[in-house]
Amino acid sequence: MLTLMPNLPDPDGFYDELIRAHSGLSQEQSDAFNARLILTLANHIGDRAVLTAALEAAK
């Protein structure tokens, strides 16, 4: 089951960390970083039904 309610203990801190991770990257590098991050998190989740639900929720 996909969790859509807030679930991060420090969402603002994570957002700041995410923005800093993109600092100094070109648009192409930023896009590649996002793709790697998505695939890393998808691998960690490992549940195809959850990933499919996440894709639908993101649309």
Number of C-alpha atoms within 10 A of each C-alpha: 9 12 9 8 6 7 8 9 8 8 11 10 11 12 11 10 12 12 10 11 13 15 10 9 13 10 10 9 12 15 13 13 15 15 12 12 12 12 12 12 12 15 12 9 11 11 12 11 11 15 17 12 13 16 10 9 10 7 5
